């Protein structure tokens, strides 16, 4: 299942406008200046991108700038390491929502999963999902760092926690998406969805878990000195 706000498009025949409507224009850098931000917003307005992906400190300003447009404001929690405290992640998510973010990318604590600390991994994710409320959370699974069993558990626990989207990884530094990664996500997500429909109690009934059959179309950006994401 997909997000009703994400346009469904045939990529092979997509015209520039429909393609732009599927791109989250990303600008993430520790050297982000006001002038770079202004240029980013201008590009979003010119091409009518689906969303402006921006660091948390710039979310409120971005939300105000795009208030009367169809361009969404997206941000992230604890990128790139995922090692913030779980309480800190939840608080950050609530702040993003308050400041106008309508999509949140989450970096989970991969170290928890690698250590077999599944309860901690689950709580870390669920805290952000609950703090985000109706705002969809996209989890960056970092599949290249996980073995086969850990990949299976990462998906199952993410779905149990209530995430809306599964992303194979955070970006090219960890590993680009492969056809095998996409097939894996679609297969495992479908299995979990079938269990939910059969009545398995993987998530609370108030979570409204939705699993995408495919990843969001958010390509890894080409090298750009303005962004490190």
N, C-alpha and C positions, 0 to 999 in steps of 0.2 A: 504494500500500500504506500502511496506517496502523500506528500503534503499538497493539500488542495491549492496552496498558493504557488506551487512550482509548476510552470507551464509544461505541458506534455508536447514534445516536439520531435519530429523525425530529423535526426541530426544530419543525415546525408542530404536532405533537400532543404535544410533550414536556410532562410534568407538572413542577412546580417542582423535585422531587427529581432527576429525570433532567437537567433543565437545569443545576442547581447542580453536578452531577457533571461538567459540561463546562466549568466556569468556573475559570480560574486567578485567584484573588483576589489583586489586585496592590496592594502598598504599597511604593512606591519614592520616597524623598525624602531630601534632604540634611539634613533636620531631623527625622528619625525618632527618636523617643524611646522609652524602655522602656514608657511607658504607652500610646503609640500601637501599639506592637508587641503588647502584651497584648490590646488591643481587636481587633486584626487576627486574632490567633490565636483569640480567642473567637468572632469572626464565622465563621471557617473551620470551627470545631467545630459551631457552631449550624446552619449550612446545609450542612455536609459538601461543601464545594467540592472540585473535582478536585485543586487544588494551591494552596499559598500561595507566591506570587511575592514574593521578599524580597531586599533587598540582600545582597551577599556577606558583609559583616561580621556579619549576623544569621542566617546559614544554620545554624551549629552549634546555636545556641540554639533555632531553629525546629525543627530535626531532633529535638532532644531532647524538645521539647514535643509533637510530633506522632508520636512513635515508635510508639505503640500504636494508631494510627488508620490509616485508608486514605488519608488526605490526603497528597499528595505535596509535596515541598519543591523549589521551582524558584528559580533565580537566574540571573544574567547575567554576561557577561564584556565589559568595556569599553564599556558603555552610558553616555552616548549617542553618543560621538564615534568610537570605533573606532580611535583613533590611538595606543594603547599599543603598545609593541614586541611583535612576534610571540612572542618568548620570554616576555615578561611575561604575555601572554594565555594561553599554554599553562600557565604556572605557576599562574595564577589558576584555570584550569579544574581542575587537579589538586587544588588546595586546596578548591574547592567540592565535588568528589567526596569527598575525605577527610572533609569536615565534614558530609556527608549529603545534598547536593543530588542529585536524581535526574532533573532536567531542567535544561538550560543553554541560555539564549538568548545568541547571539553577535552582536555588532556588528562586521562586517568593516571593513577599511580601504577605504572607498569611494573615497578619493583614489587608491589604487593602481589601481583599475579605471578611473577617469576619466582616469588618466595613461597607460593602455595597459600598465601593469605587471602583466600577468596572472600571471606566475610568482610575483611577490611576493604578489599577492592570494590565489593558490592556497595558498601555503605558510602564510600567515597563518591561513587557515581550517583547513587540514589539521593544523596544530600543536595546535589546540584539540580537534579531533575525536580525535586520537590520545591526547591527555592525558586526555580524558573517558572513554576506554575504551568500556565498554558503555552509558554514560549518553548518551541521545540529545541531539544538539545541534540547536537551531533557529536558523537564520540569518535576520537581519533585512535583507532585500535593499535596502531604501530605493529601491524602483522609481521613485517620483516624481522622483528625482534623476538617473535614467539615461535615455539615449535607447534606441531600439529595439534596436540591435545590442548595446549594453552590457547591456541586460536579458537578452538571449539568452545572452551570455557569463557573466553573473553566475550564472544558473541552472546552466549547463553546468559551470562551475568549482566551484560549490558541491557539485554532485552528485559530481563527480570527487574532491573533498576528503572526501566521506563524510558529509555532513550528513544528518540524518534528517527534518527538516522545513524547508519553505520558507515564509517569512513575507513578505508584500508590503512591509511597512515596520515601523518601530519604534513608531509612534504617530501621533496626529493632527497633531502639530507638523510632521511631514514630509508627510503626506497620508493621508487615509483610504482604505480599500480600495474599489475600484470593481469593478463587474461585469467590466470589461475586464481588470483586474489578475488576477482570479480565473481567468478563461478563459485568460489568457496562461500562468499558472503551471501549470494543469492540462494545457494543450497541450504546453508545452515539457518538463515533467517526464515526461509520457507518452512523448514522443519519445526522451528520454534513456534511460528505462527499456527501451524497445524495443531500443535499441542495445546495452544491457547484456545483454539476453536473447539477442541475436544473436551475442554474443561479443566486442563491442568492449571494449578494455582501457582503460576510462575511470578505473577505480579499482583499487587492489590487491585481490586476492581476500580478504584478511583484513579488509577494511574493513566488509563486510556492509552495503553501501549499501541503504538503503530510502528510497523516494521516496513521499511522501504524494500521493494523487490530489487532495486538497484541503487547504486550510490548516487548522491547528488552530483550533478555535472559541475564540479568545481575543480577545473584543471590546475595542476601544479604550475605556478607562474614561471615564465621564462626569467632568467637571471635579470634582476633589476636592482640597481643601486639604492632605490628608494625603499625597497621592501625586503625583509629577511624571512618571509613566510612562504 
